[in-house]
Amino acid sequence: MRFDMICEANDIEQRLTKPNHPWTNGQVEPMNRTIKEATDKRFHYESQDQLREHLADFMAAYNFARRLKTLSGLTPYKYIAKIWTSEPDRFIVDPIHQMPGLNT
C-alpha cells in the first residue's frame, strides 16, 4: 500500500489498532472528544464551510495558545519548536515556518 511505503521510506513506525476497538487507541479518543465538545456539541453550523472555518480557528488556538500539562506547560507549537532546536535532524520542515502571522 502507498501509505505503508511512504511510512517505510520516511522511517515512520506505523501502529495499528484492532478494528472496532477504539478503546485500544488511548491517545486519539480524548483529542477527538475535545474537538467535538468545542465544535458541533456547542454550535449549530449552517454549512460545512462554517464548520471547517471554526475547526481551523479551534486548532490554531489549541496548537498556538493552549498550554498543556503533559508538555510541561508549553503549547504544542512551543514544544515542537523546543524539540526542533535540540534535534533538528528529526524534522523535514523548519517548524518556525509553520507559525501563523508575520515572521519578524
Buried (B, 14 or more C-beta within 10 A) or exposed (E): EEEEEEEEEEEEEEEEEEEEEEEEEEEEEEEEEEBEEBBEEEEEBEEEEEBEEBBEEBEEEBBBEEEEEEBEEBBBBBBBBBEBEEEEEEEEEEBEEEEEEEEE
